[in-house]
């Protein structure tokens, strides 16, 4: 008897053991139990994400008067058309893009440089890690107050250094937005440092050691090994940093004086949402700004994914 005939005879004679199907009532009970576990999360998502989004779209089609005594009226898409064609929106969009382009690449590069430095086996490197990551634990309001004090022309740091620009940097229409970007860079590089430090620790030491034994220089190891293996972290840091930069308005509101000529030079879309709600009491126009900002964030996220996802290396 050949092996094939033996296998065929064995399979034919062997009893097929099929698992017993659970009763339908039991399976329904398991499903209900699973839905019961995720019900609190679904309620929270509905209350804090889905409902505000639907309400925001509703407000965008309503003209809300400044006083709550008067009722709102439906205007359709008139607020969107007026918003997209206004010079204020174009200036805010330009400021938002400028701030994002300044903060994300520079802050990410500085965070990567600090992470590479702190990854070295140096004496007292733990202290450097603590200092570099301290910006994450500091709120944006506190950072804005600190930098506002430093840049103050009367009591700030520049005065003690003998630098007294006229007009002051935060009141200069040319330098006001770069100063806001400087605050954002200082805050973002701490988060980038933590992300890149975690990514560097996941790189296998034997790969780096093998490259070093083969005669690779430090720059070659960084360019050919470290950066490719850090690509998932770089990708994640870029998307998170872009989203955070697009939503920034704290330093503009705290450092720059409201109603000044400089305020128009530091306007961002997120800052316009804040102004329309708390200064102008125009919830409908603020909702339009929020929807436009949401669309920009979604488009930029998709572009980043399409351009860089294929260059991300997830291998060990």
C-alpha positions in Angstrom: 0.0 0.0 0.0 1.3 3.4 -0.9 1.6 6.3 1.5 -1.1 8.2 -0.4 -3.6 5.2 -0.2 -2.8 4.8 3.5 -3.5 8.5 4.2 -6.7 8.3 2.2 -7.9 5.2 4.1 -7.0 6.8 7.4 -8.8 10.0 6.7 -11.9 8.1 5.6 -12.0 5.9 8.7 -11.2 8.7 11.2 -14.2 10.1 12.9 -14.7 13.8 12.3 -15.2 15.5 15.6 -17.1 18.8 15.2 -17.3 21.3 18.0 -20.7 21.6 19.5 -22.5 24.9 18.6 -23.5 27.0 21.6 -27.2 27.6 22.0 -28.6 30.7 20.4 -29.8 32.1 23.7 -26.2 31.7 25.1 -24.7 33.5 22.1 -27.2 36.4 22.4 -26.4 36.7 26.1 -22.7 37.0 25.2 -23.4 39.7 22.6 -25.6 41.7 25.1 -22.8 41.4 27.7 -20.3 42.8 25.2 -22.5 45.7 24.3 -23.1 46.4 28.0 -19.3 46.7 28.5 -18.9 49.2 25.7 -22.1 51.1 26.4 -20.4 53.7 28.7 -17.8 54.4 26.1 -20.5 54.8 23.4 -22.4 57.2 25.6 -19.3 59.3 26.2 -18.5 59.4 22.5 -22.0 60.4 21.7 -22.2 63.1 24.3 -18.7 64.6 23.8 -18.0 64.0 20.1 -21.0 63.2 17.9 -23.5 65.5 19.5 -21.2 68.6 19.5 -20.3 67.9 15.9 -23.9 67.7 14.8 -24.8 70.8 16.9 -21.8 72.6 15.3 -23.1 72.0 11.8 -26.5 73.2 12.9 -25.1 76.4 14.3 -23.1 77.1 11.1 -26.4 77.4 9.3 -27.9 79.9 11.8 -27.3 83.5 12.3 -27.1 83.9 16.1 -27.6 87.4 17.4 -25.3 88.8 20.1 -28.1 88.9 22.7 -29.9 85.6 23.7 -33.1 87.6 23.9 -33.5 87.6 20.1 -34.0 84.3 18.3 -31.6 82.9 15.7 -32.6 82.5 12.1 -31.5 80.2 9.3 -29.2 81.6 6.7 -28.1 78.3 5.0 -24.6 78.4 3.6 -24.4 82.2 3.5 -22.0 82.4 6.4 -19.7 79.9 4.7 -19.6 81.9 1.5 -19.0 85.1 3.3 -16.3 83.6 5.5 -14.3 82.0 2.7 -14.3 85.2 0.7 -13.3 87.5 3.6 -9.8 88.9 4.0 -9.9 88.1 7.7 -10.3 84.4 7.0 -7.5 84.5 4.4 -5.1 86.3 6.9 -6.0 83.8 9.6 -5.4 80.9 7.2 -2.1 82.3 6.2 -1.1 82.8 9.9 -2.2 79.2 10.7 -0.1 77.7 7.9 2.9 79.9 8.8 2.7 78.9 12.4 2.4 75.2 11.6 5.2 75.2 9.1 7.5 76.9 11.6 6.6 74.9 14.7 6.3 71.3 13.5 9.6 70.8 11.5 11.8 72.9 13.8 10.3 71.6 17.0 10.5 68.0 15.8 14.1 68.4 14.6 15.2 69.9 18.0 13.3 67.2 19.8 15.1 64.5 17.7 18.5 66.2 18.3 17.9 66.3 22.1 16.7 62.7 22.1 19.8 61.5 20.2 22.0 63.4 22.7 20.2 62.0 25.7 20.4 58.5 24.3 24.2 58.6 24.7 25.8 56.8 27.6 26.9 60.0 29.4 27.3 60.8 33.1 24.2 62.6 34.4 22.2 62.1 31.3 19.1 61.5 33.4 19.2 65.1 34.5 19.3 66.2 30.8 16.3 64.0 30.1 14.3 65.6 32.9 15.2 69.1 31.7 14.4 68.3 28.1 11.0 66.8 28.9 9.9 69.5 31.3 8.1 71.5 28.7 5.5 68.8 28.4 4.5 69.2 32.1 4.1 73.0 31.6 0.8 74.3 30.4 0.5 76.6 27.4 -0.8 79.4 29.6 2.2 79.2 31.9 4.6 79.1 29.0 2.9 82.1 27.4 3.2 84.1 30.7 6.9 83.2 31.0 7.7 84.2 27.4 5.5 87.3 27.7 7.6 88.3 30.7 10.9 87.6 28.9 9.8 89.7 25.9 8.5 92.5 28.0 10.3 95.7 26.9 10.4 97.1 30.5 11.3 94.1 32.6 12.1 91.4 30.2 15.3 89.4 29.4 16.1 91.4 26.3 16.4 94.6 28.2 19.0 93.0 30.6 20.9 91.8 27.5 21.1 95.3 26.1 18.7 94.5 23.3 15.8 97.0 23.1 14.1 96.7 19.7 11.6 99.5 18.8 8.8 98.6 18.7 9.0 95.6 21.0 9.0 92.2 19.3 5.5 91.2 20.4 4.2 94.6 19.2 6.0 94.5 15.9 3.7 93.3 13.1 6.7 91.7 11.4 8.1 89.8 14.4 4.9 89.1 16.4 4.1 85.7 14.6 7.7 84.5 14.7 7.6 85.1 18.5 4.4 83.1 18.8 6.1 80.3 16.8 9.1 80.4 19.1 6.7 79.7 22.0 5.2 76.8 20.1 8.6 75.4 19.2 9.7 75.5 22.9 6.5 73.6 23.9 6.5 71.1 21.1 10.1 70.0 21.2 9.6 68.5 24.7 6.8 66.2 23.4 8.9 65.3 20.4 11.8 64.5 22.7 9.8 62.0 24.6 8.4 60.3 21.5 11.9 60.1 19.9 13.5 58.9 23.1 11.0 56.0 23.2 11.7 55.3 19.5 15.4 55.2 20.0 15.1 52.8 22.9 13.2 50.4 20.6 16.1 50.2 18.1 18.0 46.9 18.5 21.5 47.5 19.8 23.0 44.6 17.9 22.0 46.3 14.6 23.8 49.5 15.5 26.8 47.5 16.9 27.1 45.5 13.7 27.1 48.6 11.6 29.8 50.1 13.8 31.9 47.0 13.5 31.6 47.2 9.7 33.2 50.6 9.9 30.1 52.8 9.5 30.5 56.3 10.8 28.2 57.9 13.3 26.5 60.0 10.6 26.0 56.9 8.4 24.5 55.0 11.3 22.1 57.8 12.0 21.1 58.3 8.3 21.0 54.6 7.3 19.8 52.9 10.4 18.4 55.3 13.0 16.2 57.4 10.8 14.6 54.5 8.9 13.9 52.6 12.1 12.5 55.9 13.6 10.2 56.4 10.7 7.0 55.3 12.6 7.8 57.7 15.3 8.5 60.5 12.9 5.3 59.8 11.1 3.3 59.9 14.3 5.1 63.0 15.6 4.4 64.8 12.4 0.6 64.1 12.4 0.2 64.9 16.1 2.3 68.0 15.9 0.4 69.3 12.9 -2.9 68.8 14.6 -1.7 70.5 17.8 -0.3 73.4 15.9 -3.5 74.0 14.0 -5.4 74.2 17.3 -3.1 76.6 19.0 -4.3 80.0 20.2 -3.2 80.3 23.9 0.0 82.4 23.4 -1.7 84.7 20.9 -4.5 85.4 23.4 -2.2 85.9 26.4 0.9 87.6 25.0 -0.6 89.9 22.4 -2.9 92.7 23.7 -6.5 92.3 22.5 -7.6 95.0 20.1 -4.1 96.1 19.1 -2.8 96.3 15.6 -0.6 93.3 16.2 -3.5 91.1 17.0 -4.5 90.9 13.3 -1.0 89.7 12.4 -1.1 86.7 14.8 -4.6 85.5 13.9 -5.0 81.8 13.4 -8.2 79.9 12.7 -8.3 78.5 16.2 -7.8 82.1 17.6 -10.6 83.3 15.3 -13.0 80.7 16.8 -12.1 82.0 20.3 -12.6 85.6 19.3 -15.9 85.0 17.6 -17.3 83.2 20.7 -15.9 85.3 23.6 -15.4 88.7 22.0 -18.0 89.0 19.3 -20.5 86.5 20.7 -21.1 85.1 17.2 -21.6 81.4 17.7 -22.7 80.8 14.1 -19.5 82.3 12.5 -17.4 80.5 15.1 -19.0 77.2 14.1 -18.1 78.0 10.4 -14.5 78.6 11.4 -14.5 75.3 13.4 -15.9 73.3 10.4 -13.3 74.8 8.0 -10.5 74.1 10.5 -11.8 70.5 10.9 -11.7 70.1 7.1 -8.2 71.5 6.8 -7.0 69.1 9.5 -8.6 66.2 7.8 -7.1 67.1 4.4 -3.7 67.6 5.8 -3.9 64.3 7.7 -4.9 62.4 4.5 -2.1 64.1 2.6 0.5 63.2 5.2 -0.7 59.6 5.2 -0.6 59.3 1.5 2.8 60.8 1.2 4.6 59.2 4.1 2.8 56.0 5.1 4.6 54.0 2.4 8.0 55.2 3.6 7.4 54.1 7.1 9.4 51.0 8.1 7.7 48.8 10.7 10.2 46.0 10.7 12.1 44.9 13.8 
